[in-house]
């Protein structure tokens, strides 16, 4: 986890979500399209301070990573070695990861913070494969990574059966990073169902939580918005999940509906199913007033129950 030094505070900033479509089995084409969409998002009249890519869909299988088809059979094939070590400078030019190089160059070219969705990552040491989110500053420097902690092993009879743990390893480190405008916590998709992770981030000073994700058309209508509003209200933070666009020809149909929710649970902006770019202003006033009006952050009873952030 990043340092828990106090952040100077939330400042106004513009957040952009790219609900990416047109992702297939050709990695080079996927990377090219993602780069084009980052540049397009940054060319808005009101340039965003932070751009977010999703976990994105393929044409024929399961999904979550923007650079490859999603599914346990695809992860080892598309996995890239990143070799990031927390606390040590990262040499992008020497990186083995094509995705890291593209994302780094895109962030540097447009001069914004960039959360690069997720990619399958093969660890250089233990050879395990992880579902990994990478983050870049406006200079194009890779400043942190987050490995999905909770693996999607589910079986809803007659609807969907999936077991990520057959080829993926779960991460072990809650992650957040500091910009000059906010402290931001990370998660990936299924992680949103486990409130402890967002609690840890919020209690370590995060103002905004961002989870690239890819719910399907079964779980999306049920819980996509509900979970985001719950995590936002529970922790009195801005909460956002960025989804891929829906591809009716794919084996896995993403729900889409990328969105941003404020600390009072109000929906600020939402996409539909198609490829889209969203923009919204993050207003610190909402954050401050929510915590002042309903002061749950100062009224918790850790003498009665445990503070989960203490064990992280």
N, C-alpha and C positions, 0 to 999 in steps of 0.2 A: 504494500500500500504506500501511497505517496506520503510525504511529510504532513503532519497535522498542525503545522504552524498556522496561526490565525490568518485568514484571508482578509485583505483590507475592506472587503464588502462588495455587494452586488451593485453593478452599474448598468445603466440602460444599454442594451445591445440588440442587434437584429439577428435572428436565427433563421436559417434556411434549411429545409428538408427536401432532398431529392428522392421522389418516389420513382425509382429507376425501372425502366422496362427494357425490352429487346435484349435480353441476356440469354445466350445459348451456350453451346459446348466449345465455341472458339474463344479461347482466353484472350487472344490478342484483340479480337473484335470487341469483347466485353470491356477490356481496359480502355480501348479507344473511345467507346461510347460513354463510359463513366467519366473520363477526362473531359469530353465535350460537354457533358451536362454540368460538371463542376464549373467550367468556364462560363457556361450560359447562366448558371445561378449567380455567379459573381458579377455578371454584366448588368444586373438590375440597376435601375436608377438609384435605388438605395442599397448600396453594396452591403451584403451581410458580413457580420463579424465572425460568424461560425457557420460552416456548411456541413451537413450530415448526409452521408450515403447510407443506404439500407443494407440489410441482408436481402439479396436480390435473386429473382427466379430464373431457372433454365427453361427450355422449351419442353422438356420431356420427363422430368423426375421431381424429386423433392428439392427444397431450396432453403437457402439462408445466406449463402455467401455470394457477393456481387460478382466475383470473378469466375465462378464455376457452378455446375449443377450441384444441387444439394441432395445429400443422401449418403448413408454410411459407405456405400460402395464407391462413391465418387471422391470422398474426402482424401484417401491416401493417394489417389492418382493426381489430384490437383493441388495437393499440399505443397507449400513453399517454406523454405527455411528462412527465418527472419534473423534469429540470433541476437535479439535485443536483450541487454542486461541492464536492469534498473540502476540508475545512478552513474552509469558510464556513457560517455558520448558515443553516438551511433554513426557509423560511416555509411551513408546511404549509397554512395557511389560504389562501394565494395559489396553491397548487399547482394545476396543470392536471389532475393525476391523481386520478381518483375512488378508485382502489385505495389510493393513499398516504393520502388523507384518511381512509378507513375504517380502515385498519390503524393509523394514528396514533391515532385516536380510541379504537379498541379497546384498544390498549396502555395508553393513559392511563386509560381507564375501569377496567381490571382491575389496573393498577399493576404490570405485569410487563414484562420484556424480551420482545420478539416478533420472531422471524424470519419475515417475511411471505411464505414460499414464493417463487414466481417469477411475474413478469408480463412481457408483451412491452412493451418500452420504445423509443420513438422519440427519438433524440437531437435536442435542440433546435438543435444546430449543424450537424452533418453529415447529418442526416435518416436516418441508418442505424438499423436496428431490431436491438435486442439482447434476449436472454433474461436478465432481471434480477431479482436477489434484493434485497430491502430490509430494513433492520434498524431497530428502534425501541426506545428506552429506556423505562422505566416512566413517564416524563413525556410520552410520545407523540412525542418528538423523533426525526426521521429522522437517524440518526447515520452510516450508511454504506450503500453499495450495492455489489453484486458482479455483474458481467456475465459470463455463461457464457463460458469461454475456448475450450473444445474443442467444435467443432460436430459434430453427429451426422450424418455422411455415411457410410452403410453400405449394403451390398447382400448379403444372405444369400439366395442363390437358392432360390426356392420358399417363403420364409418372410417376409422383410421387406426392403423397399427404402425408403430415406428419405434426403433430402438437405437438411439445414437451411441450408446455405450458399447455397441459391437465393434466400433472402430475409433471412437473418440475418447479422449481422456478429459475429465473435468478440471478446470482451473481451481486454484486455491487462494487467490489473492483479490480481495475487494480493491477496486482501483478508482482513483479520482485524480484530476489534474487542475492546475491553476492557470487561468488566463488573467489579463489585466482587468477583465470585466466580471468574472464569476469563477467560483469553484464548481467543477462539473464532475458528477459521478457517472460511472458507466455500468451497463449490464447488457445482456444479449437475450432477447426473445423470452424463452422459458424462465429466465431468471426473474421476470416480473411477478411470477406467481409465488415467489418466496419473499415476504415482506422484510425479513431480516436484512437482506442485502441493501435495500433502500434506506432502512433505519440506520445502518452502519454509516452509509454515505452522508445522510442528513446530519447525524450527530457528530460527524467530523467536519461539519461546516459547509457542505455542498448546498448550493442555491438551486441548481438545475441537475436533473437526472435524465440521461439520454440512453435509450436502449434500441439499437438496431434490431429489427425483429421481422418475423414472417409467420404470423398466425394464418391458419387456413380458413376456408369458408364454413367449417363446422364450428371451430372455437372462436373465430373472429366475431360473428354476430353476438355470441354469448358473453364474451369476456374482454375483448380488446379494449374498448372504451372504459368499461367498468373497472378493470385492473389499473389502468393509468390514472383514472380519477381517484381511485382509492389510495394509490401510492402517493399521489399529490396531496390529498387532504390529510392522510395519516401523518405525513412528514412536513407539511406546509412548505412545499417546494414546487418549482415548475417541473413538469414531467413530460417527456416526449418519447414516442416510439416511431421509428422510420421504417416503413415497409417497402418491399418491392411492389411494382404494379402487378395487376392480375393478368395472367396469360391463359385464356380459355383452352389453348391447345396443349398446355403443359399437363403433366401427370399430377402435379400438385398446384392447386389454385390458391394463390395468396389472397388474403382478405383485402390488402391495400389499406386505405383509410389512415395513412400517416397523419399524426396529429400532435398538437401541443396543448397541454392543460395547465392552468395556473394554480397557485397554492390554495385557492378556494374551490377548486374542482371545476372551474369554468373552462369550457372548450374554447380555445383561442382561434385555432385554425385546423382544418381537416381536408384531406384529399378525398377523392372518390376511389375508383378502381384503376383508372388509367395512369400512364406516366404523367408526372406533374412535378412542378417545383413550387414549394410553399415558402412563404415569408411571414414572420411575425415579430413584433417588437416585444422584448422582455422588459417589463416595467418594474423596477425595484419597489415602487410604491405599493403594489399589490402584495408583494412578499412581506414587506414591513407591516402593513395593515392587517394582514391575515394573522400574523404572529402576535400582534398587539391586541387585536380584538378577541381572539380565541387562543389564549396563551398556553397551549398544551406543551410547548417546548420547555416551559419553566414549571409546569405543574405535574410532571411525571413523578411517580412514586417508586424510585429505585430502592427505597427501603422495604418495599413490599415485593417487587419483582426485579429480575435482573436486567441490566442494561446490556443488550447484545453487542453493542459497539466496544465494550470493554474487553471482549475476548478475541477481537479481530486483530 
